[in-house]
């Protein structure tokens, strides 16, 4: 549980740091995002990105559990 908490806090720190760094400059217009938003396709993009991110997180957690189990068996 402690490993998960540390990983989550690191993730939040990275996301917060990049968001703060990007928000300090002048906003540049993003035409592609406006087009996707007006067509309603931005939700599909967000859903695909969320699915990929969730899959990566689940995969990493499973690998971590397997490695932890192997380390316990080795000792």
Phi, psi and omega in degrees: 000324181294323179295319181295318179297317180296317179296319180295317180295322177295318178298314180297320179296318179293315181296317180295319180295318180288325178294318179294319181294322181285329185282353182278337181272173178288138182290131178260137179293135179247101185291323182296317180295322178295320179294314179297320180294319182291329178274351181081009182273351181297330179292327176293318179298315180296319179296318179294317179296319179295321178296316179296315180297318178297317178299318178296318180296315179297317179299315180295322178295320178295317178297319179297318179295319179296316180296319178298319179296319178294321178294322177294319180293327182290326182281000000 
